[in-house]
Amino acid sequence: MLSRDAILDGLRTGPGFGHPVPEVLIIGAGINGVGVFRDLALQGVPSLLVDMGDICSATSSASSRLIHGGLRYLEIGEFSLVRESVEERNRLLLDAPHLVRPLRVRVPIADRFSGALASVGRFLGWVRKPGPKGAFVVALGLRAYDLFNRRDQTMPNHRMVPAREFRAEMPALSPSTRYVAEFYDARLTAPERLGLELVAQAEQMCPEARAASYLAVIGREGGRIRLADALTGERFTVTPKLVVNCAGAYVDAVDGRFGINQRLIGGTKGSHLVVRNRALVESLADTMLYFETPDHRICLAYPLDDTHALVGTTDLRTDDPTDTVCSDAEIDYLFEVMAMAMPAIALDRGQIVYTYAGIRPLPASEEVAGAISRDHSIRTFPPQGDRPFPVLSLVGGKWTTFRACAEEIADDVLARIGRTRRRSTAGIAIGGGTGWPADPAGYIADLSQRFDLTSARAHTLFERYGTLAAKRLEDSGAQREIPLTTLPDYSYQEIATIAREERVVRLEDVVLRRTHIGLLGQATAEALAELGMVVGEALGWPPERIAQEVAATAQVIATRHHLPGRTQ
């Protein structure tokens, strides 16, 4: 991995790709931009990937943390998207088993035939607005889901759960629940880590590929694109042959800097809560509850660990890409619908340890939020006037289908620059999923013995890093790990290695994206101070920089991820 400083040095003296210009500039290091970066690298195309923030730090870090087939998309007739989503989900379960894991899903249903006739119209594309769905309609959709699941099938088909069984296993379900459908999707345990591993893989495949975080596109002068270091304000220029705009909710703003003034994005806001509530976790019974609300939105809840659960999501129209704070009204809404689904579980604001919100970059549309297509499309803007390069702008895109989306964009790019595809990214193991052991328990036991770890610690490291766990321990160079005082589930060596090896620029990168410290409400003032010292020492920060980073991270958590006015 080339350091960010080395990449910026290359931009100061020339692109440093071994030829005059980077052939392709990719703007936006969310999962779709990262996917394009990896696909092009595999074809030997050395692109430059830039983002005004961290890798996968915006919408890509604010999802429901699922890799799913999109059962709800069947309702509005998007069969091809569901097929692609199920197939890509199955691939990710095989290619990234350390971070993408099977998740049992249960759908509570109040009646048998509700919405049957209207659903036929929606399936056929005659009706777009979501509506109620009874057991008959849900079962029909799940049969289609099973059909799509046959390719690389990794999980069981759906079933209708007998009332006696779901009442015994999930007694907190609303008494109005008469039927429960069960199927399997997948949980993405650490979205940002998967993004980082894809970037690292791209650079291994193509050493001339470059990825720089905190580097923003600020304008254009003819064929020269101006970039600015988000930390120092230093300016750079590049002259690519082609631009791929994967800036998500900011696609229109970025296009505008290239003289393209078309509205492509009509975002919707999705907010989530992380609550510390053991009763809710136990009532969910290691299952995701996936339920329809009275206004025909879809909400969900599932355990993150033994004491924390994720609750989401809202789906609100917004044209503001910076509208990424979960509002009081959204919290009230999520509490209200959870009380309907599980009236025996009491949720309150004191249980919230973290909130987050993201803007889904959906296509501009006048339809209600639930009816807007979740599929992706690529808009092409050929060279025009004094802009000599074409711009390919991505509209939409989602975590589950990032690989297929990236392959489609990469094929377009390859055709434009006169290259041919060498191979597909399908079936290529990712990061800690490489060399996945047939016997994970045996691998963990070997890890424990080899590095003199307790079985529990070896299991934790394997859960976090998969088969990269051994390399991390080797890279730390320590004879024995030293637990952090404030966060004993992490070691000094682990955090220092993350800081040195994982493109860390800000302390918040570690707290919010390289670990679950922020997500699980563990970022106390004392923890931030200790983390600041460890990260600062690893990166050579002076004391004043450490103090600034600690204060800035505390501010981000207080304003963006907690209730307004709430203190630690």
Secondary structure, DSSP 8 states (H G I E B T S, - for coil): ---HHHHHHHHHH---SSSSS-SEEEE--SHHHHHHHHHHHHTT---EEE-SSSTT-SGGGSS-SEE---GGGGGGT-HHHHHHHHHHHHHHHHH-TTTEEEEEEEEEES-SSTTHHHHHHHHTTS--S-----HHHHHHHHHHHHHHTTTT--S---EEE-HHHHHHH-TTS-TT--EEEEEEEEEES-HHHHHHHHHHHHHHH-TT-EEESSEEEEEEETTEEEEEETTT--EEEE--SEEEE--GGGHHHHHHTTT-----B--EEEEEEEEE-HHHHHHHTT-EEEEE-TTS-EEEEEESSSSEEEEE---EE-S-TT--S--HHHHHHHHHHHHHH-TTS---GGGEEEEEEEEE--B--SS-GGGS----EEEEE--BTTB-S-EEEEE---STTHHHHHHHHHHHHHHHHT------STT---GGGTT--S-HHHHHHHHHHHTT--HHHHHHHHHHHGGGHHHHHHHH--SS--B-SS-TTSBHHHHHHHHHHTT--SHHIIIIIISSTTTTT---HHHHHHHHHHHHHHHT--HHHHHHHHHHHHHHHHHHSS-TT---
